[in-house]
Amino acid sequence: MRALIIQPKLEHALSQLELELRQNTVDIVILPEGYLNENLEQACRLAKQYNTVLIGGYRKMNERPKDRAVIINRAGEIVLDRVKYSDTAYAQVEEITVGHILCDELIIQGIKNEKDMTIDVIVHPIGVGMFSEAQFQEWIESAQKIAAKHQAMIIGTSHADGTFRDSNISIPIAYCFNNRGETIFIAKNDTRPRILNISSGKIQIIN
């Protein structure tokens, strides 16, 4: 399976996603936390139109917490939808079992589910970039430990822009570790899209 990992800028529409879908034929697109915003119906239409699974996050702005994890299958159907900070959810995405954690859940709760099952891939949509070099290193190390502990590939990606609270620093982040916790790639301040072959671990950077 080919997964496209993108770091778009946060936007009200989904124009960057649609452009990537037109330009790249892949099985899965992995998106940052909240990128889909309140455009869930449009995201479902795009998944069906381009025959592609979308994994990321969307928002219900009138709820707290507002962020939700979502997986949309090729038919445009929602197969996973959970509120942030609830127990980690899993979904079967064709031949792989996907676990889904959102942003700082990585640090706050990790994989929060006692279900005894094998996870193939953990997807980690992140909101804005890291606010310091120390945070960048902490999140990378935490992700690596989770991959090794659960013997699952883990993939994370943030938006290309945005800052956290009163910080004026934003370091865009994307990464992937294999199921032994070995580095496939770590991207810091490099927002180029990447296509990952989940089976082989090979990466193609799109310039």
N, C-alpha and C positions, 0 to 999 in steps of 0.2 A: 504494500500500500504506500502511496505517495502522499505526504502531508506537506502542505504549504504553510509556513510559519511567517506571519506578517506583523509588522509594527506600524500600523497606520496612525495618522493623527486623529485624535478624538474629533468627531464631526456629528452634525445633526442628522445627516443623511448617511447612505451607505455607498457613496460613489467610489471610494477607494476599494472597497471590497468587490464591487461589481467590475471595476477595471481589472483587478487581479484575476477574477474568475474568467473574464473574457480572454486574458492573455495566457493563462496557465491551465492545462488539463491535469487535475489532481483528484485524489479520492477524498481528501480531508483538507479543510482550511482551519487553522488554529488562530484565534483572535484574542486581543487583550480583554481584560475585565471591563465591562461597561461599554465596549465599542458599539455594540448593536443598539445601545441606548433604548429608546422606546419603540424601535422599528422591528418588532418581532415578526409581525405578519409579512413585512417586506423581506426579511431574512429567510423566512420559510419559502417564499416564492422564488428567491434567488437559489436556494439549495435545490429546489425541484427543477428549476430552469436549467441549471448547470450540472445537475446530477452529481452533487457534491455534498458531503457531510460538513456541517459547520459546528465548531466547538468553541465556545467563548462565554460571554456574559452579556446580560442586558439589564435594564433598569426599570423599576416601578417607582417613579419619583415620589409618589404619595405614601410610600411604605417605608418602614425603618426596620432592619436595614434595607436600603433601596436596591442593592445589587443582588443578582441572581445568576446562578450557573445554568447553562443551557447546552444541550446537544440536539441538533436538528439533523435528521437523516436525509438521504438522497431524495426521498419522496416528499420532502418538505414537512415531515411530521416531527413534532417535539417528542424526543424519547427520554430526555432528562431535563428536569426543571426543579431547582431547589434554591431556597433562600440562603444567603451567606451566613456562615457561622453555625449552620445546622450540620447534622452528621454527613460525612462524605458519602456521595452517591456514586453508583456504578451503572454503566450501560453497556450493552453488547453492541458494538459498532462493527457490523459484518463479522469478520472472523476474530476480532480482538475485543477484550474486555477493557473498558476505559474507566478509570477513576478521575474525578474532577474536583480540584480544589481551587479556591479563588484567592488571589493576591496574598494578604497578610495571614490568611489561614495557614499558609506554609509555616509561619513562625508561631502563631497563636495555638493552633491545634493539630497541625500536620494531618495525617490520615485519621479522622475521627469516626471510626466505625469498627465494631468488633466482628463484623461478618467474616467468616472463614472462607475466603475465596481467593483465587489467583487473579492478580491484576496484571495485564500486559503493559499498559501505558497509563501514566498519570499525566493529565494535562493541567497546566497551571497558568491560567490567564491572570496577568498582572495589570493594575491600573496605570498609574503614572510611573515615571522612572525613579530610580533610587536617589535619595537625597544626600548621600555621602558615599565615599569609597568604602567606608567601614560597613555600611548597610549592604552595599553591593556584594562584598565578600561574605557577609553573614548569610545572605539569601542563597548565594551560590553554594556555600558549604552545607546549608540546611537541606537544599534540594538534593545534593549529592548523597547525603546520609539517608534521606527518604528512599531514593532509588535503590541503594544497596540493601536497606532494611527490608523493603517490600519486594525486592528482586523484580523491579518494574522499570522500564524506560520512563523518564520524566522529561517533559517539554514545557518550557515557560516562555512567555512573551509579554512585553509591555507596549503601551503606546509610544510613539516617537516623540511626544511632547508632553507638557504638563508638569506641574510641581505639586508637592504634598504640603498642605497647610501653609505655613509661613516660610517654607524653604524657597530659596531662589535657585536651587540646584536641581537639575533633573538629568539623571544618567539613564538613558534607555537601556533596557536589558532584554536579552533573549538567550536561551541556553537549551542544551539537551545532554542528559547523561543516560548511558545504557543501563541494563538491568543488573550490572555489577557495580554501578556507581562510577564508571569510567567516562571521561569527557568525550562527547561527540563534537560539540562546539560550545563556546561561550562568546557571546557578542556584547561588547560594552561600547556604547556610543557608535554603534554600527547598525543602522536600521534597514539594511538591505534585506529583501525577502529571501527566504531559504526554502528549498524543497528537500525534505528528508524522506529517504526510503526507509520505512520503519523496519523492514525485514533485514536489510543489509547494514543499516546505519550510515549509509553514504549520504553526503550533503552536497547540494548544488546551490551556490550563491547566485542570485539573479541581480545583475548590475543594471 
